């Protein structure tokens, strides 16, 4: 299927911003205005990562200090509410970004997650707190596919994979900030202060977005134009030829990757303590994993550009699987730290590369929808992983059962991505000529 770019209504202009000349972005240059817009999107992703991980930093305080009657099981359920909201947000915001425009969807999502995260500080009980986390999750989940869809249209095609991968470094950076900030804020001001930090995104980054983010896709396609060609869009387009197979494979690979990433992030401190390792506080574990994830964003950005996002994602997923299997062997503390860093590199790096591949291999009018589809369905893995880890431990299967489950998810992701690579190479209908991308 060949896609002819539709005529669109004139782009809106904003101070200091020039919209790209086509739906697939500028051909060769990366302007200062585009760089400013990309930076704003990255800052929003940092806050997205902070707001997502902040719950883990206050979980013990909620159990012991609030009087809400929480235990580990119910606290885990509340923790899953944000992931559930992210699933909803990712699916629908991607579609909204393609229909209503990237800019308004990005800023809308940022406002939603900032407000409802801040309101968590004033929750009177567990039910209200969980509801607010669900609503915040809708904004958190909607931001990433929308921001990546916008960035893919602002940067030259040769930089698209690299920038999409580096954009996702904001998630573990935000998580690391949450862990570090918690050391100072929680003892001094209580757990509530951690959620009030979200207001900074609302008062600082959102105004920057109003100034620097362009609207690269008109909310309504021009009707009646002689040059307009009606193109199928929406989820129905993803789930039929020529995109059906690759759309399903991307979704399944994302489910497996997020299962490993969020399962490891949720259970790692407890697993290592149960395994008998004296590695210090949970903050040390979180930092080791998140620093690996940050490094993974940079490493995979370079490798993805050189070798292609899909082949690099296969290698990254395999690295994560091997690293987690090594942990089962009972290595030295030094090797454990190294394997945790590699697990962060592999799991988060794989997810970054999947996003880069999706952004590269769908045409502009489907890009936001495709990103929302992959990330939205992928959140199933994020929702299920904490529950599976707990069930394995409750069944008396031990620490190694968790590591095997997460390693298995990494291996499955590698196999699914290998299938994606084979399918993209065999299908001329999803080709470099229609997407502007030259490598798989």
C-alpha positions in Angstrom: 0.0 0.0 0.0 1.4 3.3 -1.0 0.5 6.4 1.1 0.1 9.8 -0.6 0.4 12.7 1.8 -2.9 14.4 2.2 -3.3 18.1 1.9 -3.7 19.7 5.3 -4.9 22.9 6.7 -2.1 25.5 7.2 0.1 24.8 10.2 -0.4 27.1 13.2 2.6 29.1 14.1 4.1 29.8 17.5 6.8 32.1 18.6 10.2 30.9 17.5 8.8 27.7 15.9 8.6 26.7 12.3 6.6 23.6 11.6 8.2 21.0 9.4 7.4 21.1 5.7 5.9 17.6 5.6 4.2 15.0 7.8 7.3 13.1 8.0 9.5 15.9 9.2 12.4 17.9 7.7 14.6 16.0 5.3 18.0 16.9 6.4 18.4 19.7 8.9 17.7 20.0 12.6 16.7 23.6 13.4 17.1 25.4 16.7 13.4 25.7 17.0 13.0 21.9 16.5 15.8 21.3 19.1 13.9 23.5 21.6 10.7 21.6 21.0 12.5 18.2 21.4 14.1 19.5 24.7 10.6 20.5 26.0 9.3 17.0 25.2 12.2 15.4 26.9 11.7 17.4 30.0 8.0 16.3 30.1 9.2 12.7 29.8 11.5 13.3 32.8 8.5 14.4 34.8 6.5 11.5 33.4 9.2 9.2 34.8 9.2 11.0 38.1 5.5 10.8 38.6 5.4 7.2 37.7 8.2 6.1 40.0 7.3 8.4 42.9 4.8 5.9 44.3 7.5 3.4 45.0 9.4 5.9 47.1 6.4 6.6 49.4 4.9 3.1 49.5 6.3 2.2 52.9 5.2 5.6 54.3 1.6 5.0 53.1 1.5 1.6 54.8 2.9 2.8 58.1 1.9 6.4 58.5 -1.5 7.1 56.9 -3.8 4.9 58.9 -5.5 3.8 55.7 -5.2 0.2 56.7 -2.9 -0.7 53.8 -0.8 -3.8 53.6 1.7 -5.0 51.0 -1.0 -6.6 48.9 -3.4 -3.6 48.9 -0.5 -1.2 48.4 0.6 -3.3 45.4 -3.0 -3.0 44.0 -2.9 0.8 44.3 0.5 0.8 42.6 -1.1 -1.0 39.6 -3.7 1.7 39.2 -1.3 4.1 37.6 -0.2 1.4 35.1 -3.9 0.7 34.3 -4.4 4.4 33.6 -1.3 4.5 31.5 -2.7 1.7 29.3 -5.9 3.8 28.7 -3.9 7.0 28.1 -1.4 5.5 25.7 -4.1 3.9 23.5 -6.4 6.9 23.2 -3.9 9.7 23.3 -2.0 8.3 20.4 -5.2 8.3 18.4 -6.0 11.8 19.6 -2.5 13.0 18.6 -3.2 11.9 15.0 -6.7 13.4 15.0 -6.5 16.5 17.1 -2.8 17.4 16.8 0.3 16.5 18.7 0.8 19.8 20.6 -2.6 20.0 22.3 -2.5 16.3 23.2 1.0 16.5 24.7 0.1 19.6 26.8 -3.3 18.2 27.8 -1.6 15.0 29.0 1.0 17.0 30.9 -1.7 19.1 32.6 -3.6 16.0 33.6 -0.8 14.0 35.1 0.6 17.1 36.9 -2.7 18.0 38.5 -3.8 14.6 39.6 -0.3 13.7 40.9 -0.3 16.8 43.0 -3.8 16.1 44.3 -2.5 12.7 45.6 -0.9 14.7 48.4 -4.3 15.6 49.7 -6.0 12.2 49.4 -8.1 11.5 52.5 -8.1 7.7 52.0 -6.7 4.8 50.0 -9.7 4.7 47.6 -9.4 8.4 46.6 -5.6 8.0 46.4 -6.0 5.0 44.0 -8.5 6.9 41.9 -6.2 9.9 41.6 -3.3 7.6 40.6 -5.5 6.1 37.9 -6.4 9.5 36.5 -2.7 10.6 36.7 -1.8 7.5 34.8 -4.0 8.4 31.9 -1.9 11.5 31.4 1.3 9.7 32.0 0.5 7.0 29.5 -0.7 9.5 26.9 2.3 11.7 27.0 5.0 9.3 25.7 3.4 8.3 22.4 2.2 11.8 21.7 5.6 13.3 22.4 7.4 10.7 20.3 5.0 11.3 17.4 5.7 15.0 17.5 9.5 14.5 17.8 9.5 12.1 14.9 8.1 14.9 12.7 10.5 17.6 13.9 13.8 15.8 13.3 15.5 14.7 10.1 14.8 11.1 9.2 18.4 10.1 9.7 18.1 11.2 13.3 14.7 9.9 14.0 15.7 6.6 15.6 18.5 8.2 17.7 16.3 11.0 19.1 13.4 8.7 19.8 15.7 6.5 21.8 17.3 9.3 23.7 13.9 10.8 24.5 13.1 7.8 26.6 16.2 8.3 28.8 13.9 10.8 30.6 11.9 8.0 32.2 14.8 6.4 34.2 16.3 9.9 34.9 13.0 10.9 36.3 12.9 7.7 38.4 16.4 8.4 39.7 15.4 11.9 40.6 12.4 10.6 42.5 14.6 8.2 44.5 17.2 10.9 45.3 14.7 13.6 46.2 12.9 11.2 48.5 15.9 10.9 50.7 15.6 14.6 51.6 11.9 15.4 51.3 10.2 12.5 53.0 12.0 12.7 56.4 11.7 16.5 56.4 8.3 17.2 54.9 6.5 13.8 54.7 5.4 11.7 51.8 3.0 14.3 50.6 5.8 16.6 49.4 6.9 14.0 46.9 3.6 14.4 45.0 3.7 18.2 45.2 6.9 18.2 43.1 4.7 17.4 40.1 3.4 21.0 40.2 6.8 22.1 38.7 5.9 20.5 35.4 2.7 22.5 35.4 4.2 25.9 36.2 7.5 25.5 34.4 7.5 23.0 31.6 3.9 23.4 30.3 4.4 27.2 29.7 7.6 26.3 27.8 5.5 23.9 25.7 3.0 26.6 24.9 5.9 28.7 23.6 8.0 26.1 21.8 5.9 23.2 20.7 4.5 23.5 17.1 1.3 21.9 15.9 2.8 19.6 13.2 -0.5 17.9 12.2 -3.6 19.9 11.6 -6.5 18.7 13.8 -8.8 18.3 10.8 -7.6 17.3 7.3 -8.6 19.6 4.5 -11.8 18.5 2.9 -12.7 19.0 -0.7 -9.2 19.9 -1.8 -8.3 18.7 -5.3 -5.0 17.3 -3.9 -6.5 15.7 -0.9 -6.4 11.9 -0.8 -8.4 10.1 1.8 -6.2 7.8 3.8 -7.4 5.2 6.2 -6.4 6.0 9.8 -7.1 4.8 13.3 -6.8 1.5 15.0 -8.7 -0.3 12.2 -5.8 0.6 9.8 -3.2 -1.0 12.2 -5.2 -4.2 12.4 -5.5 -5.0 8.7 -3.1 -5.4 5.8 -0.4 -4.4 5.4 0.1 -3.6 9.1 -1.7 -6.3 11.0 1.1 -8.8 11.5 3.8 -6.2 12.5 1.3 -4.3 14.7 0.5 -7.4 16.7 4.2 -8.4 17.0 5.2 -4.9 18.2 2.4 -5.0 20.8 3.4 -8.5 22.1 7.1 -7.5 22.2 6.2 -4.4 24.2 4.1 -6.5 26.6 7.1 -8.8 27.2 9.6 -6.0 27.6 7.4 -4.0 30.1 6.7 -7.2 32.0 10.5 -7.6 32.6 11.2 -3.9 33.2 8.4 -3.2 35.6 8.5 -6.6 37.3 12.1 -6.1 38.0 11.6 -2.6 39.2 8.8 -3.6 41.5 10.4 -6.7 43.1 14.1 -6.2 42.9 14.8 -4.9 46.4 12.8 -7.6 48.0 14.2 -10.3 45.8 17.8 -9.4 46.6 17.1 -9.3 50.3 15.5 -12.7 50.1 18.5 -14.0 48.2 20.7 -13.0 51.1 22.6 -10.1 49.4 23.6 -7.3 51.7 23.6 -4.6 49.0 22.2 -1.7 51.1 19.0 0.2 50.8 16.3 -0.1 48.1 17.6 3.2 46.8 20.9 1.5 45.8 19.0 -1.1 43.8 16.8 1.5 42.1 19.8 3.6 41.2 21.7 0.7 39.8 18.8 -0.4 37.6 17.9 3.1 36.5 21.5 4.1 35.8 21.7 1.1 33.6 18.5 2.2 31.9 19.9 5.7 31.3 23.1 4.2 29.9 20.9 1.9 27.8 19.2 4.9 26.3 22.5 6.3 25.1 24.1 3.1 24.0 21.1 1.8 22.1 20.6 5.2 20.5 24.0 4.9 18.9 23.7 1.3 18.1 20.1 1.7 16.7 21.3 4.3 14.3 24.3 2.2 13.2 22.6 -1.2 13.0 18.9 -0.4 12.9 16.5 -0.2 15.8 15.1 -3.8 15.4 18.4 -5.7 15.3 19.7 -3.6 18.2 16.5 -4.3 20.2 16.9 -8.0 19.6 20.4 -7.8 21.1 19.3 -5.6 24.0 16.5 -8.0 25.0 19.0 -10.9 24.8 21.4 -9.1 27.1 18.7 -8.5 29.7 17.7 -12.2 29.6 21.3 -13.4 30.0 22.0 -10.9 32.9 18.9 -12.0 34.8 19.9 -15.7 34.3 23.4 -14.9 35.7 21.7 -13.6 38.9 20.3 -17.1 39.5 23.8 -18.5 39.8 24.6 -16.6 43.0 27.5 -14.4 41.8 29.6 -12.0 43.8 28.2 -8.6 44.9 30.3 -6.9 42.2 28.9 -9.1 39.5 25.3 -8.6 40.8 25.7 -4.9 40.4 27.0 -5.3 36.9 24.2 -7.7 36.0 21.6 -5.2 37.4 23.1 -2.4 35.2 23.0 -4.7 32.2 19.4 -5.6 33.0 18.6 -1.9 33.0 20.4 -1.4 29.8 18.6 -4.4 28.2 15.1 -3.9 29.4 14.7 -0.2 29.1 16.9 -0.1 26.0 14.7 -2.6 24.3 11.6 -0.5 25.0 13.3 2.6 23.7 14.2 0.8 20.5 10.7 -0.5 20.0 9.4 3.0 20.2 12.1 4.1 17.7 11.1 1.3 15.3 7.4 2.0 15.5 8.0 5.8 15.0 10.1 4.9 11.9 8.1 2.2 10.2 4.6 3.8 10.1 3.6 6.7 7.9 3.0 10.1 9.5 -0.8 9.9 9.6 -0.6 6.6 11.6 2.4 7.3 13.7 0.8 8.5 16.9 -1.9 5.8 16.7 0.8 3.1 16.2 2.8 4.3 19.2 -0.3 4.5 21.3 -1.3 0.9 20.3 2.1 -0.5 21.1 2.6 1.3 24.4 -1.1 1.0 25.4 -1.3 -2.8 24.9 2.2 -3.1 26.3 1.0 -1.8 29.6 -0.6 -5.1 30.1 2.8 -6.4 31.0 3.3 -3.5 33.4 0.0 -4.3 35.2 0.5 -8.0 35.3 4.2 -8.2 36.3 3.9 -7.1 40.0 1.1 -9.5 40.5 2.9 -12.4 38.9 6.0 -11.7 41.0 4.0 -11.8 44.2 2.1 -14.9 43.2 5.4 -16.8 42.5 6.8 -15.8 45.9 3.5 -16.7 47.7 3.5 -20.1 46.0 6.9 -20.8 47.6 8.8 -20.9 44.3 11.5 -18.7 45.6 13.5 -15.8 44.3 14.9 -17.6 41.3 11.3 -18.1 39.9 11.0 -14.3 39.6 14.3 -13.9 37.8 13.5 -16.8 35.5 10.1 -15.2 34.7 11.7 -11.8 33.9 14.5 -13.4 32.0 12.0 -15.5 30.0 10.1 -12.3 29.1 13.3 -10.8 27.8 14.0 -13.9 25.7 10.4 -13.9 24.4 10.8 -10.2 23.4 14.0 -11.0 21.5 12.2 -13.8 19.5 9.2 -11.5 18.8 11.5 -8.7 17.6 13.3 -11.2 15.3 9.9 -12.0 13.8 9.3 -8.2 13.4 12.6 -7.9 11.5 11.8 -10.7 9.2 8.4 -9.4 8.5 9.6 -5.9 7.8 12.2 -7.2 5.4 9.7 -9.4 3.5 6.9 -6.8 3.2 7.4 -4.3 0.5 4.2 -2.6 1.5 5.9 -1.2 4.6 8.9 0.1 2.9 11.6 2.8 3.1 9.9 4.5 0.2 6.7 5.1 2.2 8.3 5.9 5.6 11.6 7.6 4.8 13.5 5.0 6.7 16.3 3.1 5.2 17.2 0.4 7.8 15.2 -2.1 9.8 
